[in-house]
Amino acid sequence: MKKVILIIAILFASATAAMAQQKPYDESIDAMEQIRAAVAEAQASGRYVMCQVGGNWCPWCIRFAQFATTDSLVAPLMVENYVYIHVNYSKANKNLEAMRFLGNPGRFGYPVFVVLNSEGTPIHIQESESLEEGKGYNPKRVAKFLRLWSKKAVETDVK
């Protein structure tokens, strides 16, 4: 029994350490420069930009960052449809110009997602609470959100 408890404790400590090492947000980046570069890439690749706004201080932000790149349903949708960036908001760097440009998304809590069209115009702000489930994210709800705000969905002509 002591071995089982020791193994569980080691696994928990390893998982916690791995989670602590993941830092998807770079506090030193000028977010407006980051956004401009992402928009240029989106224009060149025929996609939109997905801004995940938050910080390394936010456990839900880190969870989504990992989920979005590893979930078998969500990750391919993200790659196919979006240039995915992490826009930092923290005590060290609030990126106020970017927050104003993105429509003050923090009013929805963190993380918050802002979709920019290929011209760089914010077209949707998505709070994350409706995408959450338990201690993580619901793949079907996130996939639906990604599909509904993709360039193909938004720019398809309705006749």
N, C-alpha and C positions, 0 to 999 in steps of 0.2 A: 504494500500500500504506500509506503514511504517513497518507493521508486516512482510510482505513478504520479504522486503529488509533485515530486521533484521534476519529472519530465514535463508535466503540465506547467509548472512554474517557469521552466526554461523556455518552453514554447511561447508562453505569454510574454516573457521578457524579450525574446527575439522579435516577436511580432510588434511589440511596443517600440522597440529600438528601430525596427525597419520603418515603421510609420513616422517616427520622429525624424528620420533621415530624409524622407520625401519632402522636398520643398519645391512645389511647382511654381511658386511666386517669387520673382526676383525684385526685391525692394529697391534696387539701385536703378532699375529701368525707368526711363521717361515713358509713361504709358501712351502719350500721344504719338511718340515716335514708333512705339510698338504697334499701335493701331494703324498708323499710316503704312508701315511695312506689311502688315497682315492684309490690308485692303489691296495693296499692289499685288500681292500673291493671289488673293481671291480673284482679282480682275484677270490675271494671267491664266488662272486655272479654271475659271468658270464656276466658282463657288461663292458662298457667303462667308462672313467672319462670325465666329462664335466667341464672344468675350465672356469668360467666366470671371466675374469680379469677386474678390475676396482677399484672403491672405493666409499665410502660413500659420497664423494664430487660430484659424477656424477649422476645427476637426471635420465639419461637413464639407468644407471646401476641398480638403485633402482627400476625403473619401470619394467625392465626385471626380476629382482629377484622376484618381486611379481607376475608378469604375468606367469612366468615359473612354479609357484607352485599353481596357482589358475585357470588358463584357462582350460576349460573342454576338449579341444583337446590336448593341449600341456602338461599339468601336468602329465597325465598318461604315455605319451611317455617318459618323462624325468625320471620318477620313474622306469619304466620298463627297460629302456636301459642304464641309466647312473647313476654313483655316481656323484652328482652335488655339486661342491664346488665353493666358492667365493675367488679368489686369489687377495689379496689386493695389490694395487699399489697406494701409496700416498706420500706426502711430508714426513710424519712421518715414513713411512716404504716402501721403494721402492722395497724390495724383489728382489734385482738385480740378485742373483743367480737363482732364479726361473724364472725371466724374460728371462735370457739367455737360460735356459733349455727349456723354452716354445717357443723359436724362436723369441724373441723380438716382441711379439704380439702388443705392444702399437703403433707400426708403422701404424696400421690399425685404430687407434682411440679407444674410450672406449664407452660402453663395447666392449670387444672382446672375442671370445670364442675359446678355444683350446681343441680339442678332443684328448685324450690319449687312446691308445689301452690298453688291459688288461696287457700288459707287461710294461706299463708306457711310451711308446714312443709317442711323439706328432705326430699325423698323419694328422691333419687338423687345420688350423687357419681360423676362420670365422669372417669377419667384421660384424657389426650389422646394418649398414645403409640399406642394401638390405632386412632386416627383418622388418624394421620399416614401420609404416603407420600412418600418422597424428601425434598424440601425444602419440602413443603407438606402439604396435607390431602387425603384421599381423599373426594371428594364422595359416593359411594355409602355409605361407612361412616358419614359424618357424617349424611347424610340418614336412614339407618336408625336411628341413635341418636335423632335429633330426633323421628322418627315413634313409636318405641317408648316415649318418655317424654312424649308430648304428653298433654294433658288428655283428649282423645278416646280415646286408647289405654288410659290408666290407669283412667279412670272408666267405661269401657264395661262394662255388665253382662254377665257370662258366665252363660249358662243351660244 
